[in-house]
Amino acid sequence: MIAASPMAAGRAARASWKLGAGSLVALAVLLAALFVSIAPGLYMLSMSFMDNPQLFAGRVVAWPLHPDNYPRAWVASNIGGLYWNSIVVSTVSMIVTLGLSALAGYGLGRIRFAGRGAIYTLVLLGLTIPLQIALIPLFINLRSLGLLNTRLALIGPYTGFGLAFGTYIMKGFFEGLPRELEEAARLDGASEFGIFSRVMLPLTRPALATVAIFLFLQNWNEFLFALTFITEGRMRTLPTGIYALLSSEFYGNYPILAASLVLFSVPVLVLYFLFQQQFIEGLTAGALKQ
Amino acid sequence: MFLIFPIGYSVWLSFHEWNGYTPSWGPFIGLANYTALFGDDVFWKATVNSLVFIAVRTPLEVGLGFVLALLLNRRLPARSLLRTLFFVPVVMSLIVVTIIFQRIYELNTGLLNTLLREIGLGALAHPWLGDAATALPAVIAVSVWKNVGFSLVILLAGLQSLPRDVVEAGRVDGANVWQLTTRVITPLMRPILLLAGLLSVISGLKVFDLIFIMTRGGPTYSTEVLGTMLYRQAFELNEMGTASAIAVILLLLVLGTARLQTLLFRERGDAAAG
């Protein structure tokens, strides 16, 4: 490899020169595609600053700006309350799932025990099965427990359904850690839990970050369970709270709706841009490892 | 525990009649929920729509994703920023996406119709979601728009993990970019393309939010899919047994697809070994 490097470098230089025109075309096509892919989002942003006459005139760019849509949307949709519900539900389920999947991933990835293969098969099954299969059973159980319209009605299912993904990623990561670490710790007299919590867990920080961000966004956006298990306005999360706006007096009032949507999307986008590396790597690692 | 119980419960309920109001399920009726479904035109409409949804969406999503991934796989300025931005629709919530597109598809002042009138194609302007002929394509377009980024990211990671020397060898042999792409890269990418396709099929089978919010399965069931039919049966018509039967059918379809995935991958493994 090293011996061939001058030649390879020459080739690479020629190749990159040859790609010059091609790269420009590629870039042009990509930018056009990118425009299609982000234009609807920009349109939403623009709509959120329009008033109704601008909207009905079919305007694309809002001018003059009407920032007062935001305070109105905040009040109209009780977004403060929705935010709080979404934050509590998404965060609590994310933390519980994280703890459980770290333990489960450690067990599956580093401890040999009977039935390990079967449990792992179940985890993989959990990654694939549709949420719908659990919808009616969960609804009935939550109703008989009197838990409909409580935060627990979402925290429980989100935790359960997040476990498959969390365990899957954590197991893969734990498996990849060198055995010497564990043996050294064992020689030093560390217990199994000590090895897990003080030696292994700190090393899995990147995997933990991937799982955390993925689960948080998934819970934040979840719609089907939230729609079915929460029917009272007070306990709604953001997606169903905004959905309810569609059938309220604000039906068709797109500037107000768009402002609510922007407020809803901001945390998602901020989190995504901050952690996109972990997020994308987690997803692709999950998909490609199979 | 979280898995077996709901699956078992759904299978159990699918053999019973139950309106969901009484504290426990009604009489055992065997396969009657299934036979009733198989005699129900709406069920077949929903099944066909689900299949059309997948058959149109998956090739578009994976195809466009692959083209964009190939382009992004070059040495370009701001490559990782581009990848980040292409993925944004994937992280956006469906409620946000659907409301924006409802507005874009709107009859009188929607962006799409305004644009069509602007360029002299005003005759084409019509309520995209309100017309049974265009509602399903319109919904599919949104779905493709939202998910291309996902295929793109998976396929790009696949492209970057290809053995560099094979591609390099092709280049040395004088293959141009087109030949390199079709004869060397695409065959090497086959398993990852298949994987992206199957992931897209599975998520297509499960689709609910997108269609429920945009059209509620209408007009006249033109966008009804298994996911939305299940919800209506359970929570609007209170047919818990029928809804459970749909859930079981959906589960079988998803597991069948996943099984197909393992089989295809095993075949690849054998081929590589032999």
Contacts between the chains, C-beta under 8 A, distances in Angstrom:
chain1	res1	chain2	res2	distance
A	8	B	168	7.8
A	11	B	168	7.8
A	11	B	171	7.6
A	11	B	172	7.5
A	15	B	171	6.9
A	16	B	75	6.3
A	19	B	74	6.1
A	19	B	75	6.9
A	22	B	74	7.3
A	22	B	177	6.3
A	23	B	74	5.5
A	23	B	75	7.1
A	23	B	76	5.9
A	26	B	71	4.2
A	26	B	72	8.0
A	26	B	74	5.5
A	26	B	76	6.6
A	27	B	76	5.8
A	27	B	77	7.7
A	29	B	71	5.9
A	30	B	68	6.7
A	30	B	71	5.3
A	30	B	72	6.5
A	30	B	76	7.6
A	30	B	82	6.0
A	33	B	64	7.8
A	33	B	68	5.9
A	33	B	86	7.6
A	34	B	82	6.5
A	34	B	85	5.8
A	34	B	86	6.5
A	36	B	145	7.3
A	37	B	85	7.3
A	37	B	86	5.9
A	37	B	88	7.2
A	37	B	89	5.7
A	37	B	145	7.0
A	37	B	148	7.2
A	37	B	149	6.9
A	38	B	85	6.3
A	38	B	88	6.4
A	38	B	89	7.9
A	40	B	89	7.9
A	40	B	97	7.4
A	40	B	100	4.8
A	40	B	101	6.8
A	40	B	104	6.7
A	40	B	145	7.5
A	41	B	88	6.8
A	41	B	89	7.6
A	41	B	92	7.0
A	41	B	100	7.5
A	43	B	100	6.4
A	43	B	103	7.8
A	43	B	104	7.2
A	43	B	111	6.5
A	44	B	96	7.1
A	44	B	100	4.9
A	47	B	103	7.0
A	55	B	109	6.7
A	56	B	108	7.7
A	56	B	109	5.0
A	57	B	109	7.2
A	58	B	109	4.5
A	58	B	110	8.0
A	58	B	111	7.6
A	58	B	114	4.1
A	60	B	111	6.9
A	122	B	3	5.9
A	122	B	4	7.9
A	125	B	3	6.2
A	125	B	255	7.9
A	126	B	2	7.3
A	126	B	3	5.4
A	128	B	202	6.3
A	128	B	254	6.0
A	128	B	255	7.0
A	128	B	258	4.7
A	129	B	3	7.0
A	129	B	7	7.4
A	129	B	251	6.1
A	129	B	254	6.4
A	129	B	255	7.4
A	130	B	205	6.9
A	130	B	206	4.3
A	130	B	227	7.7
A	130	B	247	7.7
A	130	B	250	5.4
A	130	B	251	6.4
A	130	B	254	5.4
A	131	B	206	7.1
A	132	B	206	6.9
A	132	B	208	7.1
A	132	B	227	6.1
A	132	B	230	5.5
A	132	B	246	7.9
A	132	B	247	5.1
A	132	B	250	5.7
A	132	B	251	8.0
A	133	B	6	5.8
A	133	B	7	5.8
A	133	B	10	5.3
A	133	B	247	4.9
A	133	B	248	7.5
A	133	B	250	7.0
A	133	B	251	4.8
A	134	B	2	8.0
A	134	B	6	3.7
A	134	B	7	8.0
A	134	B	10	7.6
A	135	B	230	7.4
A	135	B	231	7.7
A	135	B	234	7.0
A	135	B	247	7.0
A	136	B	9	7.8
A	136	B	10	6.4
A	136	B	13	6.5
A	136	B	234	5.6
A	136	B	240	5.8
A	136	B	243	5.9
A	136	B	244	5.6
A	136	B	247	6.7
A	137	B	5	7.0
A	137	B	6	4.3
A	137	B	9	3.9
A	137	B	10	5.9
A	137	B	13	7.5
A	138	B	6	6.6
A	139	B	234	7.7
A	140	B	9	7.9
A	140	B	20	7.6
A	140	B	240	7.8
A	144	B	23	7.4
A	160	B	2	4.0
A	161	B	2	7.4
A	163	B	2	6.8
A	217	B	91	6.0
A	220	B	93	7.3
A	221	B	93	4.1
A	221	B	94	6.9
A	221	B	95	7.8
A	223	B	93	7.8
A	223	B	94	6.3
A	223	B	95	6.4
A	223	B	208	7.6
A	223	B	209	4.3
A	223	B	213	7.8
A	224	B	208	5.4
A	224	B	209	6.6
A	224	B	231	7.6
A	228	B	231	7.7
A	228	B	235	6.4
A	238	B	93	7.9
A	239	B	93	5.8
A	239	B	94	7.8
A	239	B	95	4.5
A	242	B	95	5.5
A	242	B	99	7.6
A	243	B	95	5.8
A	243	B	213	6.5
A	246	B	99	7.4
A	246	B	213	7.8
A	254	B	99	7.9
A	254	B	103	5.4
A	257	B	99	5.8
A	258	B	99	7.7
A	258	B	100	7.7
A	258	B	103	7.9
A	261	B	95	7.6
A	261	B	96	4.7
A	261	B	99	6.0
A	261	B	100	7.3
A	264	B	93	6.7
A	264	B	95	7.6
A	264	B	96	6.4
A	265	B	92	6.3
A	265	B	93	6.9
A	265	B	96	5.5
A	268	B	91	5.9
A	268	B	92	7.0
A	268	B	93	6.6
A	269	B	88	7.2
A	269	B	91	7.4
A	269	B	92	8.0
A	272	B	87	7.9
A	272	B	88	7.2
A	272	B	91	4.7
A	273	B	84	7.2
A	276	B	84	5.2
A	276	B	87	7.2
A	279	B	91	7.6
A	280	B	83	7.3
A	280	B	84	7.8
A	280	B	87	6.4
A	280	B	153	5.6
A	283	B	150	7.7
A	283	B	153	6.7
A	283	B	154	7.5
A	284	B	153	6.0
A	284	B	154	5.7
A	284	B	157	4.0
A	287	B	154	5.0
A	287	B	157	7.9
A	287	B	195	6.5
A	287	B	196	7.8
A	287	B	199	6.7
A	288	B	154	7.0
A	288	B	157	5.9
A	288	B	158	6.6
A	288	B	161	7.1
A	288	B	192	7.1
A	288	B	195	7.7
A	290	B	195	7.0
A	290	B	261	7.9
A	290	B	265	7.1
